[in-house]
Amino acid sequence: MEHKDEALIHAAEVRRLFGDISDMTVSRWLKDEDLNFPRPIMIRRIRYWRRRQLLAWRDEQAEG
């Protein structure tokens, strides 16, 4: 059984995780190299992220 933090999550869940941000915000974060936002994994042209990477990134942003 896969641990929840190891799960791959879809872009819609990523947006919810960060407070119902827009898809445009996710795109801007990906383009901003200084933010170092986790890169998605493409599966059949759909973007997925590793939940644990997003949580780690979120924690880093809160510290800095």
C-alpha positions as CSV (number, residue, x, y, z in Angstrom):
1,M,0.0,0.0,0.0
2,E,1.3,3.4,-1.0
3,H,1.9,6.0,1.7
4,K,-0.2,9.1,1.2
5,D,2.8,11.4,1.0
6,E,4.3,9.2,-1.7
7,A,1.2,9.5,-3.9
8,L,1.1,11.3,-7.3
9,I,-1.5,14.0,-7.3
10,H,-3.2,15.7,-10.3
11,A,-2.9,19.5,-10.9
12,A,-6.4,20.1,-9.5
13,E,-5.3,18.7,-6.1
14,V,-2.1,20.7,-6.3
15,R,-4.2,23.9,-6.7
16,R,-6.3,22.9,-3.7
17,L,-3.3,22.1,-1.6
18,F,-2.0,25.6,-2.0
19,G,-5.4,27.3,-1.2
20,D,-7.3,27.0,-4.4
21,I,-4.8,28.8,-6.5
22,S,-5.3,29.1,-10.2
23,D,-3.7,27.0,-12.9
24,M,-2.0,30.2,-14.1
25,T,-0.4,30.6,-10.7
26,V,1.0,27.0,-10.9
27,S,2.4,27.9,-14.4
28,R,4.0,31.0,-13.1
29,W,5.6,29.1,-10.2
30,L,7.0,26.6,-12.6
31,K,8.5,29.3,-14.8
32,D,10.1,31.1,-11.9
33,E,13.4,29.3,-11.5
34,D,14.1,31.2,-8.2
35,L,11.1,29.5,-6.6
36,N,12.3,26.1,-7.3
37,F,8.8,24.7,-7.5
38,P,8.7,20.9,-7.9
39,R,8.5,19.8,-11.5
40,P,5.6,17.6,-12.6
41,I,5.7,14.2,-14.0
42,M,3.9,13.9,-17.4
43,I,1.8,10.8,-17.8
44,R,-0.2,10.7,-21.1
45,R,0.1,14.5,-21.3
46,I,-1.3,15.0,-17.8
47,R,0.8,16.7,-15.1
48,Y,1.2,14.9,-11.8
49,W,3.3,15.9,-8.8
50,R,4.8,13.9,-5.9
51,R,2.9,14.9,-2.9
52,R,5.9,14.7,-0.6
53,Q,7.9,17.1,-2.8
54,L,5.1,19.6,-2.7
55,L,4.8,19.4,1.1
56,A,8.6,19.8,1.4
57,W,8.6,22.8,-0.9
58,R,5.7,24.4,1.1
59,D,7.6,23.9,4.3
60,E,10.7,25.5,2.8
61,Q,8.7,28.5,1.8
62,A,7.3,28.9,5.3
63,E,10.8,28.9,6.8
64,G,12.2,31.4,4.4
